[in-house]
Amino acid sequence: MVLTNILIVLGGVITVVASIPYLVGVIRGTTKPRVASWFVWSVLTGISCVAALVEHQYPTMILLLAASLETLAVVVLGLKLRHGDKKIERIDIVCLTGAVIGAILWWAFNSPAIAVIATIAIDLIGGVPTLIHSWKKPDEETWVTFFLSFLGAICTLLVVNSWRVTAFAYPLFLVVINLTFTLVIIVRRRALAI
């Protein structure tokens, strides 16, 4: 039980700490976040955080609360400074609309699992602009943030004790998506440096 509690707290702390290198990069102007993508991530992780809370999936709730705080910090800083990409594209509107639809489906079917599945699908779509940006301009992204977020999600996955969608789906998704971002940024930086 002690190890479980340590991993739960560690997952949340690592996820919050993951934002520090990214925020420092934004302040220095070396990291240029797509503010709309980070806002979409804030909304989606917030919805899934509440779904996990309703289902009493506390390890996942703590991870998603930390992820919401992390992404919201990037949004706020990206808006305050001129280094953030503030344009809103069709994909951003589609993702926010999808988040609202996910919340409506949750209410209509009284199923937090439906909301989590919808938000994961939308999150995947919402990550495409940042993935493209990472591929084209890897020097404008901070791989350490995505790697630390990957580690935080791993900590949570290690303690999930239920096969309920609200327990394991979002942490598993965060493992995959954050590892993907990390690898794309590192591999593209090396390829462009040659």
C-alpha positions in Angstrom: 0.0 0.0 0.0 2.9 2.4 0.8 4.5 1.8 -2.6 1.1 2.3 -4.3 0.7 5.7 -2.5 4.2 6.7 -3.4 3.7 5.9 -7.1 0.4 7.8 -7.1 2.0 10.9 -5.7 5.1 10.5 -7.8 3.0 10.3 -11.0 1.3 13.5 -10.2 4.4 15.3 -9.1 6.4 14.2 -12.1 3.6 15.4 -14.4 3.5 18.8 -12.8 7.3 19.1 -12.8 7.2 18.1 -16.5 5.8 21.6 -17.3 8.9 23.4 -15.8 11.3 22.8 -18.7 8.5 23.7 -21.2 7.5 26.9 -19.4 11.2 27.9 -19.1 11.5 27.3 -22.9 8.4 29.4 -23.5 9.8 32.3 -21.4 13.2 32.1 -23.2 11.4 31.9 -26.6 13.0 28.6 -27.6 9.7 26.7 -27.1 6.7 27.9 -29.1 3.6 26.0 -28.0 0.4 25.8 -30.1 -1.8 27.5 -27.4 -5.0 26.0 -28.9 -3.7 22.5 -28.6 -2.6 23.0 -25.0 -6.0 24.5 -24.2 -7.8 21.5 -25.8 -5.6 19.2 -23.7 -6.5 21.2 -20.6 -10.3 20.8 -21.3 -10.0 17.1 -22.2 -7.9 16.1 -19.2 -10.2 18.1 -17.0 -13.2 16.2 -18.2 -11.5 12.9 -17.8 -10.3 13.9 -14.3 -13.8 14.5 -13.2 -14.9 11.2 -14.8 -12.2 9.4 -12.9 -13.2 11.2 -9.7 -16.9 10.2 -10.2 -15.8 6.5 -10.7 -13.5 6.7 -7.6 -10.4 6.0 -9.7 -8.2 8.2 -7.6 -4.8 7.4 -9.0 -6.0 8.4 -12.5 -7.8 11.4 -11.1 -4.6 12.7 -9.5 -2.6 12.1 -12.7 -5.2 13.9 -14.8 -5.5 16.8 -12.3 -1.8 17.2 -12.5 -1.9 17.1 -16.4 -4.7 19.7 -16.4 -2.6 22.0 -14.2 0.4 21.4 -16.4 -1.4 22.1 -19.7 -3.2 25.1 -18.3 0.1 26.7 -17.2 1.4 26.4 -20.7 -1.8 28.0 -22.0 -1.6 30.9 -19.6 2.1 31.6 -20.3 1.6 31.0 -24.1 -1.1 33.7 -24.1 0.9 36.2 -22.0 4.0 36.0 -24.0 4.5 36.5 -27.7 6.3 33.1 -28.1 3.1 31.0 -28.2 1.3 30.2 -31.5 -2.1 31.7 -30.9 -3.8 30.9 -34.1 -7.0 28.8 -34.0 -7.4 26.4 -36.8 -10.4 24.2 -37.8 -8.9 21.2 -36.0 -8.9 23.1 -32.7 -12.6 24.0 -33.1 -13.4 20.4 -34.0 -11.6 19.2 -30.9 -13.3 21.7 -28.6 -16.7 20.8 -30.1 -15.8 17.1 -29.6 -15.0 17.8 -25.9 -18.5 19.3 -25.5 -20.1 16.4 -27.3 -18.2 14.0 -25.0 -19.5 15.8 -21.9 -23.1 15.7 -23.4 -22.8 12.0 -24.1 -21.6 11.5 -20.5 -24.7 13.3 -19.2 -27.1 11.6 -21.7 -25.9 8.1 -21.1 -24.8 8.7 -17.4 -21.5 7.0 -18.3 -18.2 8.6 -17.4 -16.5 5.8 -19.6 -18.1 7.3 -22.7 -16.7 10.7 -21.8 -13.3 9.2 -21.3 -13.4 7.4 -24.6 -14.6 10.5 -26.4 -11.9 12.7 -24.9 -9.2 10.3 -25.7 -10.3 10.2 -29.4 -10.5 14.0 -29.4 -7.1 14.3 -27.6 -5.5 12.1 -30.3 -6.9 14.4 -33.0 -6.0 17.5 -31.0 -2.4 16.4 -30.7 -2.0 16.2 -34.5 -1.1 19.9 -34.9 1.6 19.6 -32.2 2.9 16.4 -33.7 3.2 18.1 -37.1 4.9 21.1 -35.4 7.3 18.7 -33.6 8.1 17.0 -36.9 8.7 20.3 -38.9 10.3 22.4 -36.1 11.5 20.0 -33.4 13.8 22.7 -31.9 10.6 24.7 -31.0 9.4 21.8 -28.7 10.7 20.5 -25.4 11.1 16.8 -25.4 11.9 16.6 -21.7 8.3 17.7 -20.9 6.8 15.0 -22.9 9.2 12.4 -21.5 8.5 13.4 -17.9 4.7 13.2 -18.7 5.3 9.7 -20.1 7.0 8.8 -16.8 4.2 10.2 -14.7 1.6 8.2 -16.7 3.7 5.1 -16.2 3.7 5.6 -12.4 -0.1 5.8 -12.5 -0.5 2.7 -14.8 1.6 0.7 -12.3 -1.0 1.3 -9.6 -4.2 1.1 -11.5 -6.1 -1.7 -10.0 -9.2 -1.8 -12.2 -10.0 -2.5 -15.8 -12.6 0.2 -15.9 -12.1 2.6 -18.8 -12.0 5.5 -16.3 -9.1 3.9 -14.5 -6.6 2.8 -17.2 -7.5 4.2 -20.6 -6.3 7.8 -20.2 -3.0 6.9 -18.4 -2.3 4.3 -21.2 -3.1 6.9 -23.8 -0.8 9.4 -22.1 2.0 6.8 -22.1 1.7 6.3 -25.8 1.2 9.9 -26.9 3.9 11.4 -24.7 6.4 8.7 -25.8 5.5 9.4 -29.4 6.1 13.1 -29.0 9.4 12.5 -27.2 10.7 10.2 -29.9 9.6 12.4 -32.8 11.3 15.5 -31.3 14.5 13.6 -30.5 14.7 11.8 -33.9 13.9 14.8 -35.9 16.4 17.0 -34.1 19.1 14.5 -34.9 18.0 14.1 -38.5 18.0 17.8 -39.1 21.4 18.3 -37.4 23.0 16.0 -39.9 
